[in-house]
Amino acid sequence: MKRKKDIILQLSVRSIRLNFLRSLLAAIGIVIGVVAISSMGMMGANMTMSVTEQLSSMANVLVVKADTGGGGGGGFMGGTSGGSSSKSSSSSKDYITISELDDIERTAGKYATVYPLYQDSDTITVGGNEGRATIYGMREDDMTTVLTVEEGTLPKTAGAVVIGPTFAERQGLTIGSRITIGDTDTNETVQKVRVVGILKEKGMSMDLNSDNAIIMPEKSFTGLYGGEEEYDQVNVIVTDIANVNTTKTTIEDQLNRKKNVVTIQDSSRMLESITSTVSTLTTFVMAIAGISLLVAATSIFNVMMMSVTERIREIGILRSIGTQKGEVLRMFIYEAVILGLVGAIIGAIMSLILGWLVVLVMVGTTKYFFTFASLIYVPVSMAIGIAICIFSGVYPAWRAANLDPIEALRSD
């Protein structure tokens, strides 16, 4: 029995060798399909992990804003809490009051660092060139706690500001540079400030996008824009990430007892939204890449049918000397498996090379390339490729096995 199996396998290899070019073209279809699916899958996995890491670094941040009745008030984050959404009324103001800040500090203080923030956007003039910039106002004590200065110092006097590194580079600013805030062509208040510090790069952040902004002391900000003790948002930096939900619920229970006063944003909704979007996009792209495997399946089906047609007389001889139907069936299945294995192995090797390049170009980093979540797409795509080969070879193999030996021997 063992000898028969060896002979059947040898016959399958012989057939592939005799029709090498045709078989090679069929295998190339599998290679292309495996590479396409693997590369797109790895790109999606790496993109998801990269975004997740960036957002996870913000997972301990809660941003509290006034509920203005705008259907959830979550902005891009999409989210108010379950507690606030159950009430029908909301605050008509668009700022957090000092008393509400006190409530937040009192309820969340044991879990987190709490600091209020003023925010505005205004015209600026640097060296005669006008532009616009985001401007934050902070309490001096909070500046010491929250901000990290890369060069210079934190502002100690009125008229002194710190700026983000991106803003400094874009505007060509250094320590001691002067900035005019406000439109000099109108009657609005104009203030000239001096840069005393450049902050360390922070990157993407929910609470304070300092990299491309001007930050000044609270008194300077309210002197320019008014609205003293009327904060645009209150940022809550939770010490232990395990207490994020507890802190969020505590603030909601305290401030939203009678009506919607505040909404609370956290990175979890952003993370879920972005992850879901990337996953959907990856699945869609992989589905498109999978079309190449359908083309390969058609090619393999055609190759196998041609092989059956060309070898009808050979099949008749094999059947006449006692070869069983099952053995003829296996002979053609072996051919499909060999084509699938060769194509899948070559495709896997090329996937690692091309996939690495795709991830580097599309994601910008290969930090997560050699992780399980990324590399799992290689064996998965190989398995799909081999399965498609076998599936494509089933009917031709069945047809070959069920040929009438007498009719087969009569074939020219």
PASE-137577 format. One record per residue (C-alpha): residue in three letters; residue number from 0; x, z, y. Coordinates in Angstrom, 2 decimals, always signed. Each point is the difference from the previous one (the first is absolute). Last residue first. Layout:
// residues N
{zado "Ala"; NUM; {X; Z; Y}}
...
***
This chain:
// residues 412
{zado "Asp"; 411; {-6.78; -28.70; +9.05}}
{zado "Ser"; 410; {-2.72; +2.36; -1.26}}
{zado "Arg"; 409; {-0.96; -0.26; -3.67}}
{zado "Leu"; 408; {+1.78; +3.27; -0.76}}
{zado "Ala"; 407; {-2.09; +1.78; +2.64}}
{zado "Glu"; 406; {-3.26; -1.31; -1.46}}
{zado "Ile"; 405; {+0.94; +1.39; -3.40}}
{zado "Pro"; 404; {+1.17; +3.35; +1.45}}
{zado "Asp"; 403; {-3.21; +0.48; +2.04}}
{zado "Leu"; 402; {+1.06; +1.53; +3.29}}
{zado "Asn"; 401; {-1.10; +3.63; +0.40}}
{zado "Ala"; 400; {+3.40; +1.51; +0.69}}
{zado "Ala"; 399; {+0.80; -2.61; +2.65}}
{zado "Arg"; 398; {-3.28; +0.59; +1.83}}
{zado "Trp"; 397; {+0.53; +3.76; -0.10}}
{zado "Ala"; 396; {+3.49; -0.42; +1.42}}
{zado "Pro"; 395; {-1.28; -2.32; +2.77}}
{zado "Tyr"; 394; {-2.74; +2.56; +0.75}}
{zado "Val"; 393; {+2.27; +3.05; +0.09}}
{zado "Gly"; 392; {+2.87; -1.50; +2.00}}
{zado "Ser"; 391; {-1.43; +0.55; +3.47}}
{zado "Phe"; 390; {-0.83; +3.62; -0.85}}
{zado "Ile"; 389; {+3.54; +0.56; -1.27}}
{zado "Cys"; 388; {+1.50; -1.48; +3.16}}
{zado "Ile"; 387; {-2.39; +1.97; +2.23}}
{zado "Ala"; 386; {+0.95; +3.21; -1.79}}
{zado "Ile"; 385; {+3.70; -0.75; +0.48}}
{zado "Gly"; 384; {-0.48; -0.51; +3.76}}
{zado "Ile"; 383; {-2.20; +3.07; +0.39}}
{zado "Ala"; 382; {+2.53; +2.14; -1.88}}
{zado "Met"; 381; {+2.81; -1.31; +2.18}}
{zado "Ser"; 380; {-2.07; +0.70; +3.14}}
{zado "Val"; 379; {-0.51; +3.59; -1.13}}
{zado "Pro"; 378; {+3.65; +0.37; -1.00}}
{zado "Val"; 377; {+1.09; -1.03; +3.54}}
{zado "Tyr"; 376; {-2.81; +1.71; +1.92}}
{zado "Ile"; 375; {+1.20; +3.40; -1.22}}
{zado "Leu"; 374; {+3.12; -0.50; +2.14}}
{zado "Ser"; 373; {-1.72; +1.12; +3.22}}
{zado "Ala"; 372; {-1.91; +3.09; -1.09}}
{zado "Phe"; 371; {+2.93; +0.98; -2.26}}
{zado "Thr"; 370; {+2.51; -0.05; +2.85}}
{zado "Phe"; 369; {+2.87; -2.45; +0.45}}
{zado "Phe"; 368; {-1.50; -1.70; +3.06}}
{zado "Tyr"; 367; {-0.80; +3.19; +1.91}}
{zado "Lys"; 366; {+2.86; -0.09; +2.51}}
{zado "Thr"; 365; {-0.05; -3.80; +0.14}}
{zado "Thr"; 364; {-0.73; -0.05; +3.74}}
{zado "Gly"; 363; {-1.40; -2.47; +2.52}}
{zado "Val"; 362; {-3.39; -0.36; -1.68}}
{zado "Met"; 361; {-0.36; -3.81; +0.07}}
{zado "Val"; 360; {+3.65; -1.11; -0.02}}
{zado "Leu"; 359; {+1.49; +2.74; -2.19}}
{zado "Val"; 358; {-3.02; +0.00; -2.32}}
{zado "Val"; 357; {+0.16; -3.77; -0.46}}
{zado "Leu"; 356; {+3.76; +0.13; -0.63}}
{zado "Trp"; 355; {-0.35; +2.74; -2.62}}
{zado "Gly"; 354; {-2.85; -1.91; -1.64}}
{zado "Leu"; 353; {+2.16; -3.14; -0.15}}
{zado "Ile"; 352; {+2.74; +1.76; -1.94}}
{zado "Leu"; 351; {-2.07; +2.35; -2.15}}
{zado "Ser"; 350; {-2.60; -2.70; -0.55}}
{zado "Met"; 349; {+2.68; -2.48; -1.14}}
{zado "Ile"; 348; {+0.90; +2.29; -2.89}}
{zado "Ala"; 347; {-3.66; +0.58; -0.85}}
{zado "Gly"; 346; {-0.79; -3.73; +0.16}}
{zado "Ile"; 345; {+2.84; -0.80; -2.41}}
{zado "Ile"; 344; {-1.36; +2.62; -2.39}}
{zado "Ala"; 343; {-3.63; -1.11; +0.46}}
{zado "Gly"; 342; {+0.76; -3.72; -0.47}}
{zado "Val"; 341; {+2.03; +0.62; -3.15}}
{zado "Leu"; 340; {-2.57; +2.42; -1.37}}
{zado "Gly"; 339; {-2.96; -2.27; +0.78}}
{zado "Leu"; 338; {+1.61; -3.10; -1.50}}
{zado "Ile"; 337; {+0.93; +2.01; -3.10}}
{zado "Val"; 336; {-3.51; +1.45; -0.24}}
{zado "Ala"; 335; {-1.61; -3.45; +0.26}}
{zado "Glu"; 334; {+2.28; -1.37; -2.71}}
{zado "Tyr"; 333; {-0.67; +3.03; -2.19}}
{zado "Ile"; 332; {-3.75; -0.63; +0.38}}
{zado "Phe"; 331; {+0.63; -3.50; -1.34}}
{zado "Met"; 330; {+1.75; +1.25; -3.13}}
{zado "Arg"; 329; {-2.39; +2.92; -0.32}}
{zado "Leu"; 328; {-2.99; -2.33; -0.45}}
{zado "Val"; 327; {+1.89; -2.00; -2.62}}
{zado "Glu"; 326; {+0.73; +3.27; -1.79}}
{zado "Gly"; 325; {-3.62; +1.13; +0.21}}
{zado "Lys"; 324; {-1.19; -3.30; -1.42}}
{zado "Gln"; 323; {+2.21; +0.48; -3.05}}
{zado "Thr"; 322; {+2.98; -2.15; -0.93}}
{zado "Gly"; 321; {-0.49; -1.19; -3.58}}
{zado "Ile"; 320; {+1.96; -3.23; -0.24}}
{zado "Ser"; 319; {-3.00; -2.06; +1.23}}
{zado "Arg"; 318; {-0.43; +2.19; +3.10}}
{zado "Leu"; 317; {+3.57; -0.58; +1.10}}
{zado "Ile"; 316; {-0.31; -3.73; -0.61}}
{zado "Gly"; 315; {-3.24; -0.20; +1.97}}
{zado "Ile"; 314; {+1.56; +1.98; +2.88}}
{zado "Glu"; 313; {+2.89; -2.45; +0.12}}
{zado "Arg"; 312; {-2.48; -2.90; +0.10}}
{zado "Ile"; 311; {-1.87; +1.62; +2.91}}
{zado "Arg"; 310; {+3.23; +0.69; +1.85}}
{zado "Glu"; 309; {-0.44; -2.16; +3.11}}
{zado "Thr"; 308; {-3.58; +1.14; +0.57}}
{zado "Val"; 307; {+0.84; +3.67; -0.47}}
{zado "Ser"; 306; {+2.96; -0.22; +2.38}}
{zado "Met"; 305; {-2.12; -1.85; +2.54}}
{zado "Met"; 304; {-2.58; +2.79; -0.19}}
{zado "Met"; 303; {+2.74; +2.60; +0.43}}
{zado "Val"; 302; {+1.50; -1.72; +3.04}}
{zado "Asn"; 301; {-3.43; -0.42; +1.61}}
{zado "Phe"; 300; {-0.88; +3.65; -0.53}}
{zado "Ile"; 299; {+3.39; +0.92; +1.43}}
{zado "Ser"; 298; {-0.62; -2.09; +3.11}}
{zado "Thr"; 297; {-3.49; +1.39; +0.48}}
{zado "Ala"; 296; {+1.32; +3.53; -0.34}}
{zado "Ala"; 295; {+2.76; -0.77; +2.53}}
{zado "Val"; 294; {-2.61; -1.17; +2.51}}
{zado "Leu"; 293; {-1.91; +3.21; -0.65}}
{zado "Leu"; 292; {+3.25; +1.88; +0.49}}
{zado "Ser"; 291; {+0.49; -1.68; +3.38}}
{zado "Ile"; 290; {-3.48; +1.19; +0.96}}
{zado "Gly"; 289; {+1.31; +3.54; -0.46}}
{zado "Ala"; 288; {+1.84; -0.28; +3.32}}
{zado "Ile"; 287; {-3.39; -0.28; +1.72}}
{zado "Ala"; 286; {-1.18; +3.09; -1.86}}
{zado "Met"; 285; {+3.24; +1.75; +0.93}}
{zado "Val"; 284; {-0.67; -0.79; +3.68}}
{zado "Phe"; 283; {-3.52; +1.45; -0.25}}
{zado "Thr"; 282; {+1.19; +3.11; -1.84}}
{zado "Thr"; 281; {+2.73; +0.54; +2.58}}
{zado "Leu"; 280; {-2.47; -0.37; +2.89}}
{zado "Thr"; 279; {-2.40; +2.47; -1.61}}
{zado "Ser"; 278; {+2.81; +2.50; -0.61}}
{zado "Val"; 277; {+1.33; -0.41; +3.55}}
{zado "Thr"; 276; {-3.48; +0.62; +1.43}}
{zado "Ser"; 275; {-0.64; +3.01; -2.23}}
{zado "Thr"; 274; {+3.38; +1.50; +0.87}}
{zado "Ile"; 273; {-0.66; -0.58; +3.72}}
{zado "Ser"; 272; {-3.44; +1.62; -0.10}}
{zado "Glu"; 271; {+1.01; +2.91; -2.22}}
{zado "Leu"; 270; {+3.07; +0.74; +2.13}}
{zado "Met"; 269; {-1.99; -0.25; +3.24}}
{zado "Arg"; 268; {-2.61; +2.35; -1.45}}
{zado "Ser"; 267; {+2.66; +2.46; -1.10}}
{zado "Ser"; 266; {+1.83; -0.16; +3.33}}
{zado "Asp"; 265; {-2.27; +2.47; +1.74}}
{zado "Gln"; 264; {-2.50; -0.23; +2.84}}
{zado "Ile"; 263; {-2.18; +2.87; +1.17}}
{zado "Thr"; 262; {-3.06; -0.47; +2.18}}
{zado "Val"; 261; {-1.01; +2.54; +2.60}}
{zado "Val"; 260; {-3.11; +1.45; +1.66}}
{zado "Asn"; 259; {-2.68; -1.17; -2.39}}
{zado "Lys"; 258; {-2.81; +2.49; +0.40}}
{zado "Lys"; 257; {-0.88; +3.59; -0.82}}
{zado "Arg"; 256; {+2.82; +1.09; -2.33}}
{zado "Asn"; 255; {+2.44; -2.79; +0.80}}
{zado "Leu"; 254; {+2.79; +2.09; +1.54}}
{zado "Gln"; 253; {+0.62; +2.78; -2.53}}
{zado "Asp"; 252; {-1.15; -1.68; -3.19}}
{zado "Glu"; 251; {+1.86; -3.17; +0.90}}
{zado "Ile"; 250; {+3.24; +1.87; +0.74}}
{zado "Thr"; 249; {-0.20; +1.90; -3.30}}
{zado "Thr"; 248; {-0.79; -3.15; -1.97}}
{zado "Lys"; 247; {+3.07; -1.80; +1.35}}
{zado "Thr"; 246; {+2.26; +2.98; -0.65}}
{zado "Thr"; 245; {-1.27; +0.34; -3.57}}
{zado "Asn"; 244; {+0.42; -3.73; -0.59}}
{zado "Val"; 243; {+3.59; +0.06; +1.26}}
{zado "Asn"; 242; {+0.98; +3.24; -1.76}}
{zado "Ala"; 241; {+1.87; -1.62; -2.90}}
{zado "Ile"; 240; {+2.13; -1.87; +2.54}}
{zado "Asp"; 239; {+1.59; +3.32; +0.99}}
{zado "Thr"; 238; {+1.01; +0.35; +3.66}}
{zado "Val"; 237; {-2.95; -1.98; +1.39}}
{zado "Ile"; 236; {+0.81; -1.88; +3.22}}
{zado "Val"; 235; {-3.19; +0.10; +2.10}}
{zado "Asn"; 234; {-0.12; -2.39; +2.93}}
{zado "Val"; 233; {-2.55; +0.53; +2.76}}
{zado "Gln"; 232; {-1.29; -3.06; +1.79}}
{zado "Asp"; 231; {-0.82; -1.38; +3.43}}
{zado "Tyr"; 230; {+0.31; +3.45; +1.56}}
{zado "Glu"; 229; {-1.99; +1.21; +2.99}}
{zado "Glu"; 228; {+2.00; +3.03; +1.13}}
{zado "Glu"; 227; {+0.81; -1.76; +3.30}}
{zado "Gly"; 226; {-1.83; -3.31; +0.25}}
{zado "Gly"; 225; {+2.07; -1.42; +2.89}}
{zado "Tyr"; 224; {+1.98; -3.20; -0.43}}
{zado "Leu"; 223; {+3.25; +0.52; +1.92}}
{zado "Gly"; 222; {-0.05; +3.76; +0.47}}
{zado "Thr"; 221; {-1.49; +0.32; -3.47}}
{zado "Phe"; 220; {+3.01; -1.82; -1.46}}
{zado "Ser"; 219; {+2.64; +1.83; +2.04}}
{zado "Lys"; 218; {-1.55; +3.37; -0.86}}
{zado "Glu"; 217; {-0.14; -0.84; -3.72}}
{zado "Pro"; 216; {+3.67; -0.97; -0.24}}
{zado "Met"; 215; {+0.86; -3.69; -0.52}}
{zado "Ile"; 214; {+0.25; -2.36; -2.95}}
{zado "Ile"; 213; {+0.50; -3.75; +0.43}}
{zado "Ala"; 212; {-0.79; -2.17; -3.01}}
{zado "Asn"; 211; {+1.26; -2.47; -2.60}}
{zado "Asp"; 210; {+1.56; +2.29; -2.59}}
{zado "Ser"; 209; {-2.33; +2.89; +0.82}}
{zado "Asn"; 208; {-3.01; -1.01; -2.01}}
{zado "Leu"; 207; {-1.32; +3.56; -0.23}}
{zado "Asp"; 206; {-2.47; +1.25; -2.60}}
{zado "Met"; 205; {-0.50; -2.84; -2.41}}
{zado "Ser"; 204; {+3.59; -1.13; -0.40}}
{zado "Met"; 203; {+1.96; -3.14; -0.77}}
{zado "Gly"; 202; {+3.69; +0.46; +0.77}}
{zado "Lys"; 201; {+1.60; +3.07; +1.53}}
{zado "Glu"; 200; {+3.13; -1.29; +1.71}}
{zado "Lys"; 199; {+1.82; +2.82; +1.76}}
{zado "Leu"; 198; {-1.07; +0.48; +3.59}}
{zado "Ile"; 197; {+1.79; -1.14; +3.13}}
{zado "Gly"; 196; {+0.44; +2.65; +2.68}}
{zado "Val"; 195; {+0.23; +0.58; +3.75}}
{zado "Val"; 194; {-1.76; -3.18; +1.19}}
{zado "Arg"; 193; {-0.93; +0.36; +3.66}}
{zado "Val"; 192; {-3.51; -0.27; +1.41}}
{zado "Lys"; 191; {-1.61; -1.72; +2.97}}
{zado "Gln"; 190; {-3.71; +0.64; +0.39}}
{zado "Val"; 189; {-2.64; -2.27; +1.44}}
{zado "Thr"; 188; {-3.54; +1.11; +0.71}}
{zado "Glu"; 187; {-2.45; -2.88; +0.32}}
{zado "Asn"; 186; {-0.30; -1.99; +3.20}}
{zado "Thr"; 185; {+0.89; -3.29; -1.61}}
{zado "Asp"; 184; {+3.09; -2.24; +0.07}}
{zado "Thr"; 183; {+2.33; +2.83; -1.10}}
{zado "Asp"; 182; {-1.79; +0.21; -3.35}}
{zado "Gly"; 181; {+0.84; +3.28; -1.71}}
{zado "Ile"; 180; {+3.12; +1.49; -1.57}}
{zado "Thr"; 179; {+3.32; -0.87; +1.59}}
{zado "Ile"; 178; {+2.89; +0.48; -2.41}}
{zado "Arg"; 177; {+3.54; +1.04; +0.87}}
{zado "Ser"; 176; {+2.95; -0.01; -2.41}}
{zado "Gly"; 175; {+2.06; +3.22; -0.26}}
{zado "Ile"; 174; {+0.49; -0.18; -3.75}}
{zado "Thr"; 173; {-0.32; -3.63; -1.05}}
{zado "Leu"; 172; {-2.66; -2.68; +0.28}}
{zado "Gly"; 171; {+0.20; -3.68; -0.99}}
{zado "Gln"; 170; {-3.79; -0.39; -0.05}}
{zado "Arg"; 169; {-0.27; -1.01; -3.65}}
{zado "Glu"; 168; {+2.80; +2.30; -1.10}}
{zado "Ala"; 167; {-1.43; +3.04; +1.79}}
{zado "Phe"; 166; {-3.53; -0.73; -1.25}}
{zado "Thr"; 165; {+1.25; -0.28; -3.58}}
{zado "Pro"; 164; {+2.02; +3.22; +0.36}}
{zado "Gly"; 163; {-2.95; +2.01; +1.38}}
{zado "Ile"; 162; {+0.11; +1.49; +3.47}}
{zado "Val"; 161; {+0.56; +3.41; +1.53}}
{zado "Val"; 160; {-1.20; +0.85; +3.49}}
{zado "Ala"; 159; {+1.11; +1.79; +3.18}}
{zado "Gly"; 158; {-2.05; -0.14; +3.19}}
{zado "Ala"; 157; {-0.92; +3.67; -0.13}}
{zado "Thr"; 156; {+2.73; +2.11; -1.58}}
{zado "Lys"; 155; {+1.18; +1.03; -3.45}}
{zado "Pro"; 154; {-0.22; -3.33; -1.82}}
{zado "Leu"; 153; {+1.56; +0.06; -3.50}}
{zado "Thr"; 152; {+3.68; -0.87; -0.28}}
{zado "Gly"; 151; {+2.40; -2.91; -0.26}}
{zado "Glu"; 150; {+0.36; -2.17; -3.14}}
{zado "Glu"; 149; {-1.72; +0.24; -3.39}}
{zado "Val"; 148; {-2.65; +2.46; +1.12}}
{zado "Thr"; 147; {-2.39; +1.32; -2.63}}
{zado "Leu"; 146; {-3.53; +0.75; +1.18}}
{zado "Val"; 145; {-2.53; +2.32; -1.64}}
{zado "Thr"; 144; {+1.10; +3.59; +0.58}}
{zado "Thr"; 143; {+1.85; -0.33; +3.31}}
{zado "Met"; 142; {-2.62; -2.40; +1.33}}
{zado "Asp"; 141; {-2.71; +2.45; -1.03}}
{zado "Asp"; 140; {+1.49; +2.69; +2.25}}
{zado "Glu"; 139; {+0.04; -2.47; +2.91}}
{zado "Arg"; 138; {-3.67; -0.86; -0.39}}
{zado "Met"; 137; {-0.45; -3.70; -0.57}}
{zado "Gly"; 136; {-1.10; -3.10; +1.95}}
{zado "Tyr"; 135; {+0.26; -3.42; -1.59}}
{zado "Ile"; 134; {+0.40; -3.40; +1.63}}
{zado "Thr"; 133; {-0.48; -3.33; -1.74}}
{zado "Ala"; 132; {+1.69; -2.77; +1.93}}
{zado "Arg"; 131; {-0.79; -3.07; +2.02}}
{zado "Gly"; 130; {+2.23; -2.50; +1.72}}
{zado "Glu"; 129; {+1.54; -0.80; +3.37}}
{zado "Asn"; 128; {+3.56; -1.08; +0.67}}
{zado "Gly"; 127; {+1.63; +1.13; +3.26}}
{zado "Gly"; 126; {+2.61; +2.11; -1.73}}
{zado "Val"; 125; {-2.60; +1.72; -2.15}}
{zado "Thr"; 124; {-3.60; +0.02; +1.21}}
{zado "Ile"; 123; {-2.79; +1.54; -2.03}}
{zado "Thr"; 122; {-3.71; -0.73; -0.27}}
{zado "Asp"; 121; {-1.98; +2.58; -1.89}}
{zado "Ser"; 120; {-1.30; +1.10; -3.39}}
{zado "Asp"; 119; {-1.20; +3.56; -0.48}}
{zado "Gln"; 118; {+0.36; +2.94; -2.36}}
{zado "Tyr"; 117; {-0.18; +3.77; +0.25}}
{zado "Leu"; 116; {+0.90; +1.96; -3.11}}
{zado "Pro"; 115; {-0.84; +3.40; -1.42}}
{zado "Tyr"; 114; {+2.21; +1.87; -2.48}}
{zado "Val"; 113; {-0.74; +1.84; -3.23}}
{zado "Thr"; 112; {+2.58; +0.97; -2.61}}
{zado "Ala"; 111; {-1.70; +0.77; -3.29}}
{zado "Tyr"; 110; {-1.59; +2.28; -2.54}}
{zado "Lys"; 109; {-0.27; +3.31; +1.84}}
{zado "Gly"; 108; {-0.72; -1.78; +3.27}}
{zado "Ala"; 107; {-2.94; -1.95; -1.39}}
{zado "Thr"; 106; {-2.88; +2.29; +1.01}}
{zado "Arg"; 105; {+1.48; +1.53; +3.16}}
{zado "Glu"; 104; {+1.77; -3.13; +1.14}}
{zado "Ile"; 103; {-3.13; -2.10; -0.51}}
{zado "Asp"; 102; {-2.17; +2.53; +1.82}}
{zado "Asp"; 101; {+2.47; +0.18; +2.89}}
{zado "Leu"; 100; {+0.01; -3.79; +0.20}}
{zado "Glu"; 99; {-3.80; +0.07; +0.17}}
{zado "Ser"; 98; {+0.24; +2.46; +2.91}}
{zado "Ile"; 97; {+2.58; -2.22; +1.73}}
{zado "Thr"; 96; {-2.32; -2.99; -0.27}}
{zado "Ile"; 95; {+0.54; -3.01; -2.30}}
{zado "Tyr"; 94; {-0.84; -3.33; +1.64}}
{zado "Asp"; 93; {-2.51; -2.84; -0.15}}
{zado "Lys"; 92; {-3.13; +1.79; +1.12}}
{zado "Ser"; 91; {-3.48; -0.79; -1.37}}
{zado "Ser"; 90; {+0.30; +2.39; -2.94}}
{zado "Ser"; 89; {-2.04; -0.81; -3.07}}
{zado "Ser"; 88; {-3.49; +0.31; -1.41}}
{zado "Ser"; 87; {-1.37; -0.99; -3.39}}
{zado "Lys"; 86; {+1.99; +2.29; -2.21}}
{zado "Ser"; 85; {+0.97; -0.80; -3.59}}
{zado "Ser"; 84; {+2.98; -2.13; +1.04}}
{zado "Ser"; 83; {+1.80; +3.04; +1.37}}
{zado "Gly"; 82; {+0.18; +1.79; -3.33}}
{zado "Gly"; 81; {+1.05; -3.04; -2.01}}
{zado "Ser"; 80; {+2.96; -0.50; +2.19}}
{zado "Thr"; 79; {+0.49; -2.81; +2.39}}
{zado "Gly"; 78; {+1.80; -3.03; -1.04}}
{zado "Gly"; 77; {+0.78; -3.51; +0.35}}
{zado "Met"; 76; {+3.69; +0.37; +0.64}}
{zado "Phe"; 75; {-0.09; -3.08; +2.13}}
{zado "Gly"; 74; {-2.25; +1.78; +2.43}}
{zado "Gly"; 73; {-1.36; +3.22; -1.48}}
{zado "Gly"; 72; {-2.67; +0.61; +2.58}}
{zado "Gly"; 71; {-2.69; +0.10; -2.65}}
{zado "Gly"; 70; {-2.71; -2.16; +1.48}}
{zado "Gly"; 69; {+1.09; +0.08; +3.61}}
{zado "Gly"; 68; {-1.59; +3.35; +0.83}}
{zado "Thr"; 67; {+2.81; +1.05; +2.30}}
{zado "Asp"; 66; {+1.50; +2.45; -2.47}}
{zado "Ala"; 65; {+3.03; +1.45; +1.76}}
{zado "Lys"; 64; {+3.25; -0.46; -1.85}}
{zado "Val"; 63; {+1.92; +1.97; -2.63}}
{zado "Val"; 62; {+2.94; -1.68; -1.71}}
{zado "Leu"; 61; {+1.07; +1.54; -3.31}}
{zado "Val"; 60; {+3.53; -0.50; -1.31}}
{zado "Asn"; 59; {+1.20; +1.23; -3.41}}
{zado "Ala"; 58; {-0.33; -3.44; -1.60}}
{zado "Met"; 57; {+2.29; -1.53; +2.61}}
{zado "Ser"; 56; {+3.02; -0.35; -2.30}}
{zado "Ser"; 55; {-2.48; -1.23; -2.59}}
{zado "Leu"; 54; {-0.78; -2.92; +2.32}}
{zado "Gln"; 53; {+3.53; -1.35; -0.15}}
{zado "Glu"; 52; {+0.34; +0.63; -3.72}}
{zado "Thr"; 51; {-3.36; -1.64; -0.71}}
{zado "Val"; 50; {+0.94; -3.07; +2.03}}
{zado "Ser"; 49; {+3.18; -0.50; -2.04}}
{zado "Met"; 48; {-1.76; +0.72; -3.29}}
{zado "Thr"; 47; {-2.76; -2.51; +0.75}}
{zado "Met"; 46; {+2.45; -2.70; +1.10}}
{zado "Asn"; 45; {+2.12; +0.55; -3.10}}
{zado "Ala"; 44; {-3.02; -0.27; -2.28}}
{zado "Gly"; 43; {-1.32; -3.10; +1.76}}
{zado "Met"; 42; {+3.37; -1.75; -0.12}}
{zado "Met"; 41; {+0.44; +0.97; -3.65}}
{zado "Gly"; 40; {-3.38; -1.49; -0.88}}
{zado "Met"; 39; {+0.68; -3.19; +1.94}}
{zado "Ser"; 38; {+3.39; -0.44; -1.66}}
{zado "Ser"; 37; {-1.26; +0.79; -3.50}}
{zado "Ile"; 36; {-3.02; -2.32; +0.24}}
{zado "Ala"; 35; {+2.01; -2.93; +1.36}}
{zado "Val"; 34; {+2.99; +0.47; -2.30}}
{zado "Val"; 33; {-2.21; +0.26; -3.10}}
{zado "Gly"; 32; {-1.99; -3.08; +0.99}}
{zado "Ile"; 31; {+3.09; -2.08; +0.79}}
{zado "Val"; 30; {+1.66; +0.94; -3.29}}
{zado "Ile"; 29; {-3.21; -0.74; -1.94}}
{zado "Gly"; 28; {-0.14; -3.49; +1.50}}
{zado "Ile"; 27; {+3.69; -0.41; -0.79}}
{zado "Ala"; 26; {-0.84; +0.65; -3.67}}
{zado "Ala"; 25; {-2.29; -3.04; -0.09}}
{zado "Leu"; 24; {+2.68; -2.18; +1.60}}
{zado "Leu"; 23; {+2.52; +1.26; -2.55}}
{zado "Ser"; 22; {-2.32; -0.81; -2.91}}
{zado "Arg"; 21; {-0.35; -3.60; +1.16}}
{zado "Leu"; 20; {+3.74; -0.29; +0.51}}
{zado "Phe"; 19; {+0.82; +1.57; -3.38}}
{zado "Asn"; 18; {-2.34; -1.95; -2.22}}
{zado "Leu"; 17; {+2.35; -0.02; -2.99}}
{zado "Arg"; 16; {+1.17; +3.51; +0.84}}
{zado "Ile"; 15; {-3.55; +1.33; +0.27}}
{zado "Ser"; 14; {-0.90; -1.51; -3.37}}
{zado "Arg"; 13; {+3.14; +1.40; -1.60}}
{zado "Val"; 12; {-0.76; +3.48; +1.35}}
{zado "Ser"; 11; {-3.48; -0.13; -1.57}}
{zado "Leu"; 10; {+1.38; -1.33; -3.31}}
{zado "Gln"; 9; {+2.57; +2.80; -0.02}}
{zado "Leu"; 8; {-2.75; +2.55; +0.51}}
{zado "Ile"; 7; {-1.94; -1.42; -2.92}}
{zado "Ile"; 6; {+3.13; +0.00; -2.16}}
{zado "Asp"; 5; {+0.75; +3.63; +0.82}}
{zado "Lys"; 4; {-3.56; +1.01; -0.80}}
{zado "Lys"; 3; {+0.21; -1.85; -3.30}}
{zado "Arg"; 2; {+3.28; +1.75; -0.91}}
{zado "Lys"; 1; {-1.60; +3.41; +0.67}}
{zado "Met"; 0; {-2.84; -0.87; -2.33}}
***
